[in-house]
Structures are given as structure tokens and as C-alpha cells.
Amino acid sequence: MNKPMLKMLGVTSAVSLLAVSAVQAQDPVRLTIVSWGGAYTQSQVRAYHEPYAEANPHITIVNDDGSANALAGLRAQSQAGNVTWDLVDMLPSDAQLACDEGIIMPIDHDAMLAPAPDGTPASQDFLPGSLGECFIPQIVYSTVVTFNTEMFPEDNQPSSIADFFNVDDFPGRRAIQNRPGGNLEWALFADGVHPDDIYDVLETPEGVDRAFAKLDTIKDNLVFWTEGAQSPQLLADQEVAFSTGYNGRIFDAAEVEGQPFAIIWDGQIVEWDGWVIPYGPNQEAVLEYVYWATDTQRLADQAKFISYGPARASSAPLVGEHADLGIDMNSHMPTNPDNYFSPIVLDNDFWTDYGDELRERFANWMLR
């Protein structure tokens, strides 16, 4: 072997050793990331966590399925002075409350988030209205009504929110989440209120009474669920004929598991979901992860695994086929024009202002 080649090998080996030493020099970091569990967490694991940990071997990501009680959990940790969660998936209304209470970080969107590939700042690339003072959206999702197609005759399949409230023509038990959000909106929608007017009506005592009166018409047929995984399970076991649920979980049950479920897109309740950053011990590592995990490509990648739309405009053209099933994911997105014909866009300001009193009334109503 000639001397120039030996010199080249020597340089290459030295560079390799330096790279290995640099990796080994980084202190191990353990990030606890809180989310909702089930198919949704798995979509995050495959789109974000696994590739990031592979590229950053000093990072270990631990999943915690605590998002259903994230606000209470953050409050308790903050009050105890022992914040153990590093990054939390949270709904915008709860994020605003946590922000107002000073227990999560404010976000400088253009400084802390990646621009679009064409240089568009993050503040202009994320969908209008999605960014919050302390909130970074990942997805557009919807809560929908779905049903087990085997529990209705082929010539009498339900197709509307009105059918969900029609126990005479569409008998069977219904499962709804044990919270007022969504249920009160659907009650008014089924009672004839236009989606654009629902929150104006709900801001009045008469409107709230009207919503609860409509829910009373199906009260004897109701089952209540708490965790998102319960909804498809109740349908699969035929314990209920209808259930409300997250469109991504229903997609996973129907398309991946082959369950006989159909989504009623009428009156879908559209919402953002995303990250908040607590004042924890690993802030620098968390900020690096969030910058990467919320860029254009990564948000598009999540749509390979679950039928939630990416929260960036630049991500939408990159949505393609499901990674395992090979089916086009565009037709399964809540925002597809064929599905987005009568949406109810969740008003987070309304739920921030009125949520506590409505949750108390709803909890009492469930016990009656």
C-alpha cells in the first residue's frame, strides 16, 4: 500500500475516532414524553421518537400515557417542585390554562421552530389560529361519531349526528366521553343549531339548558368512556352500536385491525393537538428535539401512521401512503373536502372561559 493511501486511512481513522469520542462525550439524557397512548403514541414513536433516538444515541425517550390528565399532573408536579415530565402532548384549551398559570414555557415561534423548506417562518407556515402562546401544534384531528356497521341493516346505516340521537330508528347503546366538550356541541347541532352559531348559543344559560335537554333524550342509552382506547373496544365488543372517538383511533381499528366501523363525518369536531414544554430539568435537549420533530418533513411523516392532518401548510403536499398498508392517506384526513362538509371547529377560548362550570354541571348530569 502506498504512503498517500496510508496517510488517507490515518486521517479517516482519526476523524472516525473523534466522531465516536464526541458522541461518547455527550451525557446521556432521558426524556419523558407524555402523550395519549394507543395508535396516536405509536405514530409519534415511529415518526419522531425512534428516528431521533437513532440519530442521537445519547437520548433515551420514555413514553408516558398521561395526557388525559396532563393539566392536573403538571399542576401537581409544579406545586411539589418536582417536574418529571419533559414534553407533554396537550389540548390547546388546557395549554392556555397551563400557560396562564406559568407552569409551561412561552414559545417564540420563529426562533424556536424550524422554518418551512422554502424559508417561510414557522409563524406563517403553521395553519392559521393553531399556534398558541405556549402551544406548538402537531396535528389537526377530529372527534367523530362512528358505528359498528354489523349492528344495523345494510339498507339502514346511520349517516348523521341526528341519527346518533335517533334511538327509535337507530336503536342501541351509545358511548360518549365523560366530558362536556364535543357532547354539548353535538347536542345543539342535532337540535338544529348551525355549526357557526353553536358557541353563541352555548354562551347563554338557555343554550346550555337546551344542550342538556337534548342529551337527556339519549341518557338511558349512554355509556361513558374516559380513555381513547375504550371507544373502539366498546364498538368491537358490540357493547355499544355507536361511539364518539378520535378519528385516528377509529382509522387504526378499521383499516389496520379490520373492524367493521364506519365514520360519520357529519358534525366532526375539529381540533388541534400539540406540545407544551414544562419547566423541567432537560430544557435544552427538549428544545432541540421539538425543533426537529415539528419541522415540515416530520409532521408529514406522522401521517404515514395515523389519519391526522399535519399542522403545517408545507407538510400537506408531502402526505402520501400509509407506511404499512400502502393506502392513500389523503382521503382519510379530517380536512379532506369530502369529509369537511359540516365541521364544528372547537372554540378553545370558549372552553377556557366556561370549561370549569360546564365540566361540573356535566359531571353532576352523568350521576343523575
C-alpha positions in Angstrom: 0.0 0.0 0.0 1.5 3.4 -0.9 2.2 6.2 1.6 -0.6 8.6 0.4 -3.1 5.9 0.9 -1.8 5.1 4.4 -2.0 8.8 5.2 -5.6 9.0 4.0 -6.5 6.0 6.1 -4.9 7.6 9.0 -6.8 10.8 8.6 -10.1 8.9 8.1 -9.5 6.8 11.2 -8.6 9.9 13.2 -11.8 11.6 12.1 -13.8 8.5 13.0 -12.3 8.3 16.4 -13.0 12.0 17.0 -16.7 11.4 16.0 -17.0 8.5 18.3 -15.4 10.4 21.1 -17.8 13.3 20.5 -20.8 11.0 20.8 -19.4 9.3 23.9 -18.7 12.7 25.4 -22.3 13.7 25.4 -24.0 13.0 28.7 -26.9 10.5 28.5 -30.3 12.3 28.6 -33.6 10.6 29.5 -36.7 12.5 28.1 -40.1 11.6 29.5 -42.6 12.4 26.8 -46.3 12.4 27.8 -49.0 11.6 25.2 -52.3 9.8 24.8 -51.3 6.2 24.2 -52.6 3.8 21.7 -52.3 4.3 17.9 -51.5 8.0 18.4 -48.5 7.5 20.6 -47.3 4.8 18.2 -47.5 7.2 15.3 -45.3 9.6 17.3 -42.9 6.8 18.3 -42.4 5.8 14.6 -42.4 9.3 13.1 -40.4 11.1 15.8 -39.0 9.2 18.7 -37.3 6.3 17.1 -35.6 8.2 14.3 -34.5 10.9 16.7 -33.1 8.5 19.2 -31.3 6.6 16.4 -29.6 9.9 15.2 -28.9 10.9 18.9 -27.8 7.7 20.7 -27.3 9.6 24.0 -31.0 10.3 24.1 -33.4 7.8 25.6 -37.1 8.6 25.2 -39.6 7.2 27.7 -43.3 7.3 26.9 -46.0 8.2 29.5 -49.7 7.8 28.5 -50.8 10.6 30.9 -52.2 13.2 28.6 -55.8 12.6 29.6 -54.9 14.2 33.0 -51.9 16.3 31.8 -53.0 19.6 33.3 -53.7 18.2 36.7 -50.4 16.3 36.5 -48.4 19.4 35.6 -50.0 21.4 38.3 -49.2 18.8 41.0 -45.6 18.4 39.8 -45.1 22.2 39.7 -46.6 22.6 43.2 -44.4 19.9 44.6 -41.3 21.4 42.9 -40.5 18.1 41.2 -41.3 18.3 37.5 -40.6 14.9 36.0 -42.3 15.4 32.6 -40.1 16.9 29.8 -42.6 17.3 27.0 -46.3 17.0 27.1 -48.9 16.4 24.4 -51.9 18.6 25.4 -55.0 20.2 24.0 -55.0 23.9 23.3 -57.5 24.9 25.9 -55.6 23.1 28.7 -52.3 24.5 27.3 -53.7 28.1 27.6 -54.6 27.4 31.3 -51.2 26.0 32.0 -49.6 29.0 30.2 -51.7 31.4 32.2 -50.6 29.7 35.4 -46.9 29.9 34.4 -46.2 26.2 34.6 -45.1 25.8 30.9 -42.7 27.8 28.7 -43.9 30.5 26.3 -42.8 29.8 22.7 -41.0 32.3 20.4 -42.3 30.5 17.3 -39.9 31.8 14.7 -36.8 31.5 17.0 -37.7 28.1 18.5 -39.3 26.3 15.5 -37.9 25.4 12.1 -38.9 27.4 9.0 -40.5 25.7 6.0 -38.1 24.4 3.4 -38.7 27.5 1.2 -37.7 29.7 4.2 -41.3 30.7 5.3 -41.1 31.4 9.0 -42.9 29.0 11.3 -45.4 31.6 12.4 -46.6 31.8 8.8 -46.3 28.1 7.9 -48.3 26.6 10.8 -52.0 26.7 10.0 -53.9 29.9 10.9 -55.0 30.0 14.5 -53.1 26.9 15.5 -50.1 28.4 17.4 -50.6 29.4 21.0 -48.6 31.5 23.4 -47.2 28.3 24.9 -48.5 25.7 22.4 -46.9 24.1 19.4 -49.4 22.2 17.2 -48.6 18.8 15.6 -51.8 17.7 14.1 -55.4 18.6 13.0 -57.7 15.8 14.3 -61.3 15.4 14.8 -63.6 13.8 17.3 -66.3 11.9 15.3 -69.3 9.7 15.8 -68.7 6.2 14.5 -70.7 3.0 14.5 -70.4 -0.8 14.1 -71.8 -1.5 10.6 -72.7 -5.1 11.6 -75.3 -3.8 14.1 -77.5 -2.1 11.5 -79.2 -3.5 8.4 -77.4 -2.8 5.2 -80.3 -0.6 4.0 -80.5 1.4 7.2 -77.0 2.6 8.1 -76.7 5.8 10.1 -75.1 8.8 8.4 -75.6 11.9 10.5 -75.4 13.3 14.0 -79.2 13.4 14.0 -79.2 9.6 13.6 -76.9 9.3 16.6 -79.7 11.0 18.7 -82.5 9.0 17.0 -82.9 5.9 19.2 -86.1 4.9 17.5 -84.8 4.4 14.0 -81.3 3.5 15.1 -81.6 1.6 18.4 -78.6 0.5 20.6 -76.4 1.9 23.2 -74.2 4.9 22.6 -70.8 5.7 24.1 -69.6 9.2 24.7 -66.6 10.7 26.5 -67.2 11.7 30.2 -66.6 15.4 29.5 -68.9 18.1 28.1 -66.6 19.2 25.2 -68.0 17.9 22.0 -71.1 16.4 23.5 -72.8 19.8 24.1 -71.8 20.9 20.6 -73.3 17.8 19.1 -76.5 18.1 21.1 -77.1 21.6 19.8 -76.1 20.6 16.2 -78.6 17.7 16.3 -81.2 20.1 17.7 -80.9 22.3 14.6 -78.2 24.8 15.5 -75.9 25.7 12.6 -72.2 24.9 13.4 -71.3 28.6 13.1 -73.8 29.5 15.8 -73.2 26.8 18.3 -70.9 28.7 20.7 -73.1 31.8 20.6 -75.9 29.6 21.8 -73.8 27.8 24.4 -72.7 31.2 25.9 -76.3 31.6 27.1 -77.9 29.8 30.0 -80.8 28.9 27.7 -78.4 27.4 25.2 -76.7 25.2 27.9 -80.2 24.1 29.1 -81.1 23.2 25.5 -78.0 21.1 25.0 -78.5 19.2 28.2 -82.2 18.7 27.3 -81.1 17.1 24.0 -78.6 14.8 25.8 -81.4 13.8 28.1 -83.2 12.2 25.1 -80.5 9.6 24.9 -79.4 9.4 28.5 -80.9 6.0 29.1 -78.8 4.6 26.2 -75.5 6.1 27.2 -72.2 4.5 28.3 -69.3 6.8 29.2 -65.7 6.3 28.2 -62.6 8.0 29.6 -59.5 6.8 27.7 -59.4 6.9 23.9 -58.7 3.2 23.6 -62.1 2.4 25.2 -64.1 3.8 22.3 -63.1 1.3 19.6 -63.1 -1.5 22.1 -66.7 -0.9 23.1 -67.7 -1.0 19.4 -65.6 -4.1 18.6 -67.2 -5.9 21.6 -70.7 -4.7 20.4 -71.3 -3.3 23.8 -72.4 -0.2 22.0 -73.7 0.4 18.5 -72.3 4.0 18.3 -69.4 5.7 19.9 -67.7 9.0 19.8 -64.0 8.8 19.3 -60.8 10.2 17.8 -60.8 9.7 14.0 -57.2 8.3 14.1 -58.1 5.6 16.6 -61.1 4.7 14.5 -59.0 4.6 11.3 -56.5 2.3 13.1 -59.2 -0.1 14.3 -61.0 -0.2 10.9 -58.0 -0.2 8.5 -55.3 -1.9 10.5 -57.3 -4.3 12.6 -60.2 -4.8 10.1 -63.0 -3.8 12.5 -66.4 -3.2 10.8 -66.5 0.5 11.7 -67.7 3.5 9.7 -67.1 7.2 10.5 -69.9 9.7 10.4 -68.1 12.8 9.2 -71.2 15.0 9.7 -70.5 17.4 12.5 -66.9 16.3 13.1 -65.4 18.4 15.9 -62.1 19.7 14.5 -59.3 20.5 16.9 -55.5 21.0 17.2 -53.3 18.8 19.3 -49.6 19.5 20.1 -46.7 20.0 22.5 -46.2 22.1 25.6 -42.8 22.3 27.4 -42.8 22.2 31.3 -40.2 24.0 33.3 -38.2 20.7 33.8 -34.5 19.8 34.0 -33.8 18.9 30.4 -34.9 22.1 28.6 -32.0 22.3 26.2 -32.5 18.7 25.0 -36.2 19.2 24.7 -35.9 22.3 22.6 -33.5 20.6 20.2 -36.0 17.7 19.9 -39.0 19.9 19.4 -37.2 21.9 16.7 -36.6 18.7 14.8 -39.8 16.9 15.5 -42.1 19.8 14.4 -40.4 20.6 11.1 -42.1 20.1 7.7 -41.0 16.6 6.9 -41.5 15.2 10.4 -45.1 16.4 10.6 -45.8 14.9 7.2 -44.2 11.6 8.4 -46.7 11.2 11.2 -49.5 11.0 8.6 -47.9 7.8 7.3 -49.0 6.1 10.5 -52.3 7.7 11.5 -55.1 9.7 9.8 -54.4 13.1 11.4 -53.5 16.1 9.2 -50.2 17.9 9.8 -50.4 21.3 11.3 -48.0 22.9 8.8 -49.1 24.1 5.3 -45.8 23.0 3.9 -46.4 19.4 5.2 -49.7 18.8 3.4 -48.2 18.2 -0.1 -45.9 15.5 1.4 -48.7 13.4 2.8 -48.8 10.1 0.9 -49.4 6.4 1.6 -49.7 4.6 4.9 -46.3 3.1 5.8 -47.7 -0.4 6.4 -51.0 -0.6 4.5 -49.9 1.2 1.3 -53.3 3.1 1.1 -53.6 6.8 0.2 -53.9 8.7 3.5 -55.4 11.9 2.0 -58.9 10.5 1.8 -58.8 9.6 5.5 -57.8 13.1 6.6 -60.4 15.2 8.5 -59.7 18.1 6.3 -60.3 16.2 3.0 -63.1 18.2 1.2 -65.2 15.0 1.1 -65.1 14.8 4.9 -65.1 18.5 5.8 -68.6 19.4 4.8 -70.1 20.4 8.1 -67.3 20.7 10.6 -67.6 22.2 14.1 -64.3 23.9 14.9 -63.7 23.6 18.6 -63.6 27.0 20.2 -60.8 26.8 22.8 -61.4 30.3 24.1 -64.9 29.2 24.9 -63.7 26.2 26.8 -61.1 28.2 28.6 -63.7 30.7 29.8 -66.6 28.3 30.6 -65.0 24.9 30.9 -64.9 24.6 34.7 -68.6 25.3 35.3 -69.7 23.2 32.4 -67.5 20.3 33.5 -69.0 20.5 36.9 -72.6 20.5 35.5 -71.8 17.6 33.2 -70.3 15.5 36.0 -73.5 16.1 38.0 -75.6 15.3 35.0 -73.8 11.9 34.4 -74.6 10.9 38.0 -78.3 11.6 37.8 
